[in-house]
Structures are given as C-alpha cells and as structure tokens.
Amino acid sequence: MGILSWIVVGLIAGWLASQVMRGGGYGLVGDIVLGIIGGLVGGYLAGALFGVSDAVNGINVLSIVVAFIGAMVLIGLSRMFLHPRRA
C-alpha cells in the first residue's frame, strides 16, 4: 500500500476514532498519525486473533475498519496510561 493510501486511511480512521472516543482530540496531524499507527496495530491484531492476513491493503472499507479499531485501542491505552482519572 502506498504512502498516500496510508495517509488517507489514517486520516479517516483517526478522525472516526477521535469522534467515537470523545475527548480533547489530537488535531489533524495527530489524528492522521494515530490512524496510521492504528492501522498497524489493527492489522497485527486482525492477523494474530483472526488469522486475517494483509487486513490493511488499500483504501477500502475493511482497511478503514481495521485501522479504526486499532486507533481506538491506541486512544484507550494512551488515556489509561498517560491521563489517568484522578479520584
């Protein structure tokens, strides 16, 4: 998958994840980076858990869903470890 398609999928997935997870957001560049890394994490999880090889392979619905799930996992982990709620 080319760099342009990673950026497009990352933008869509990162923006969707930031909207669903609510919060302060990470800005446009942060959402793109979050979506791209989310695509890597989601692709790894799809392969490890479900045996789906090459889950993120272009600009299509499956790639966006996998990157979206990976981005949501990243947002959840970052909020859990970097911004714990104070009692």
N, C-alpha and C positions, 0 to 999 in steps of 0.2 A: 504494500500500500504506500503510495507516495506521500510526501510531506504535506502537500496541500490537502489531501483527504484526511490525514491525521488531524490537521488543524480544524477542518470543517466538522468532523465527527466530535473532536474535543470541544469545540465551541458549543455545539448543540447539546452534547451530553453534560458538560459542565454547567451550562445555563439551566438546563432542566433540573439537575441535581440541586443546584443552589436555590431554585424556586420551591422544590418539594421539601427540602430540609429546613427551609426558613432560617433566618438569622441575618447577620450583618452582610454576608456576601463577600466575595473576594475580588470584585471588579472584573472587567472584561478579560484582561490578560490572565488573571488568577483563575477565572473560570475555564479558559482555554487550556491552561497548564493542568488544572485539576481534571478536566475531561480527558486529556491525552494520557496522563498517568492513570486515570480511572480506566481507560481502555486497556492499558497494560495489565492492571490488577484484575479487571473483569475478564480479560482473555485468559489469564492464568487460572482464575477461579473456575471459569467455564471448562477449561481443559482438565483441571485437577478433579473437580467434583462431578462433572457430567460427561467427560470424555469427548467434548466437542473440540476438534482441532481447528485452528485458524478461525476463531469466532469473530475477530475483528479484521475484516478483509476488504474494506472499501466503504463507500458511502451508501449504506443500506440500513434498513430498519434493525436487523439483528445486531449490526455493529454499534448502532446508537444505543440500543437497549443494553448491550453488554457493557459499553463504556459508561452509561448512565448508572448501572448497578455498581460498577467499580468506583465511580466518583462518589456515590452515596456512601459506600463503605469507607472511602478516604475521609469524607467530611465527618462521618460519625467517629472515626478513630481520632481525627485531629481535635474534634471537640471534646472527646473523652480525655485525651492526654494533655492537650495544650490549654484548654479552657474549662477546667472542672468547675462545676457549680459550687458556690460556697454556701454552707449551711447557715 
